[in-house]
Amino acid sequence: MSSPLSHPLVRTFLATVERRTAALPAAWREELLEDLREEIAAALADDRTGDPAAAGGPAISEERVRRALDWIGTPEEIAADALAEESGSIPPEPENPGGTWLTLGLAVLPVPLCLVPGVGIPLGLVAAFGALVRLWRSAPWARREKRQATLFVLSPLLTVPVLAAALSLAFDGISAPAFVASLLIALALPVVGAIRLARSAARLREQAP
């Protein structure tokens, strides 16, 4: 299978972002484009866009590529956010690793906390709220990353009920093991989001003088 980045739609998407962010410093623009390349490759490889076709198929359909690009955002939106951050707000700054890991830990805790009998769901909601507050107040991430991470953190609110309903239909009722399985599957997106934020924060620390 050819590289997802070689698809004409992807090349056009990246070229448009590069053209619209020409006013950015070269280092910022290249970092943005590299992040986008990683996002596009991951979205297609992991089949996060909901394509029913297998992620490892022999070819990437145009429809699937369009869904991945729509999931990431339009070039105009991405460029506007990048230019706004460069011109009117404080750019991302390195953060103490301990603070970063606290934020990321809170981001993935809500789902495991739901397994605590009695108080699990309230504790999970508190952890999710704390993660979002810290995320939006933290320095290492751009607004685009924060918006995507917010969706990752909140995704279990949708995925857990959907998975639980699907499992209950498949097995004539929801059982404790099926509910635990739905929680573990729903944990995937918050973990993916945390990994992406951890890599972004680490890269920023490495580039700091």
N, C-alpha and C positions, 0 to 999 in steps of 0.2 A: 504494500500500500504506500502510495506517495505521501510525502510529508503534508500535514494539514496546512502548513504555512505556504505551500506552493499553490494552493487553490487560487484561481483568479479573484474570487470575491475577497479572500483574505488579503491578497496583495493590494487590491484596490482600497480596502479598509485601512490597512496600515499606511499606505501612501497618502491617503486623505488626512489621516491624523498627523502624519509628519508634515504635510503641507500646511495644515491649519495651525500647527504649533511652531512654525518657523521662528516666531519671536522669542521662544524659550531659549535659555542657554543650552548649548549643544549637549552638555552632560545630562541635564534634566530631560531633554527630549529623547535622548537615547535610552535613558533609564525607563521612561514611560513606554517607549516602544518595546523594550525588552520585556517589561511586565505584561504588556498586551500579548506579545507572542506566547508567553508562558500560559496566560489565561486561555487563549484560543486553543492551544495544543491540549491543555488539560480538559477544557470543556468538551472537546471532540473525543479525546481518548477515553474520558470517564463517562461519556454519554449523559452528561448532566442536563442536557437540554430536553430530555424526554423522548428522544428518537427511539422508536421501537426496534430499529435495526441494531444488530450487535455492533459494539464499539470497535471490534477488531475485524470488521468486514473488509472485503477487497477494495472497496471504493467509498469515497465520502460523497454523499448526495448533496446537491446544491441546496435542497431544502434544509438539510441538517446543518450545513454551514451557516445558512441565514439565521437559523434558530440560535446557534451559538453566538453569532455576532449580535443579534438582538438582545440576548441575555447579558452580554457585556455592556452594551450601550452604543449609541450612534457616535460616529467620529466627531460630529459637531458638539455633542454633550461632553465627550471626553476632553476635547481640545478646550472647550470653554472652561471646564473645571480646572484644567492644568494652568491655563493662562490666568484665571482668577487667583489661584493659589500663588502663582509667581509674582503677580503684580499687587495684590491687595491683602494678602494674609501671610502669616508666619509660615515659612516652609517647614516640612518635616524636619525634626531634630532628633539626634540620638537620645535614647532614654536609658536609665539604669536597667540592666537586665532583670533585676528583681521585680521592678514595676511592670515590665512587659510580661513576665511570666505570671504575675498575679492576674493581670487582665486576661491573659489567654486561659489560665486555669479556671477563672470564673466563667469564661465563655463556653467551656466544655462540661462544666459541672451540672448544669440544670438537668440533663437527661439522666445521668447516674443517680442524682439526688431523688428522682422520682421513684426509685426502688426502695427508699426508706419508708417503712410502714407508717401510715398516719400523717406524718408531717412532710413527706417527700415532695409533694407538688408545691406547697407554699415555699419550702426551702429552694426548690428549683426556680420558682419565679423570682425570689429575692436574688439568687445568684445571677440570673439572666439580667435583671435590672442593674445590678452592680457592675456586670460586665459591660453593659452598654454605656453606663455613665463613665466608667474608666476609659472605655474605647474612645468616646467622643471628646474626652478631655486629654487624651494622651497625645504626645508630640510626634511619634515616629511614623504616623500613617497619614496619607492624603485623604481628602474627603471621599474620593471614589472608593478607596479601600475600606473606609469606615462604613460607607453605605452597603457595600457588598458583605462586609463582615456582619452588619446588623441583620441582613437577610439570613445569613448562615446561623446566627445565634437564635433567631426566632423561628427558623424552619421547622423544629420539632413540633411547634404548635399546630402545624398542618400535617406533617408527615406521620406523627404518632397516631392520631385518630384515623388517618387514611389506611395506614398499615394494619392497625388493630382491626378495622372493619373488614379489610381484605382477608386477614387471617381467620377472622371469625366466620366469614362466609365459606372459606376453604375447608375449615375443620369443624363446621357446625357448632360454633360457639367459641368465644375467646377463653383460652386457658391461661394459667399463670405463665407457663413456658412461652406461649405465643405472644403474650404481652411483653415479656422480657425481650423476646426476639425483636419485636417491633421497636422497642426502645433502643436496642443495640444498632439496628439498621438506621434509625433516625439520628444516631450519634455521628454518622459518617460526615454529614455536611458541616456541623460545628467543628469537627476535627480537621476537615480540609481547610476551613476558614482560618482556624488557629495556626495551622502549619504555614499557610500563606503569609499571615501577619508576622509570624516568628521569623520567616525568611526575610521579609521586607525590613523588619527592625534590625536584624543581624547585618544585612547588607548596608544599612545606613550607618551602623556603628563602625563597620569596616572602612567606610569612606570618610568618616569624620577625621579631622586633623588631630 
